[in-house]
Amino acid sequence: MRSRKDAESKVRSWGFNHVFTWTDGPNAHYPPHRHNSLTTHLILNGELTITYPEDEEPKKETFGPGARLDVDAKKLHEVWIGSGGCTYVIGE
């Protein structure tokens, strides 16, 4: 994919002020939670699976390298990281 620096610049260009790169180990899990503002995730490597438990028909969606995933402010979501871990740039 792209370098960390280039990816962080790209996310900043989308209008996010707080931008950082994060790496999760294999099979990490984030139980249902919310953020106060819109967040974006640009996947650099690995996979991330997300679901929105309060949706009428919750489904799991998996994203890989190059994918952009936005989570609306206050939207309840749950995340699982793939068996190879995942590195992504977060914009808040």
C-alpha angles and dihedrals in degrees: 000000000000131000120273091247093051092046092050090049089051092053091048088053088060089064102263116139100190106057128165141152118244132188125200123195124237117301095002114166132203111197119221110305144147137225124215094231141029111287130194131200124200108194113223098175139346127026137288125193121200138184134182106221095196094056115112090246108017115209133178118241124191124210128193140184114332095016122129117212122188123194116197120233113277092005111145110233140165125207136201124189121218126251091264095052123240138250118199142161114241124205122194 
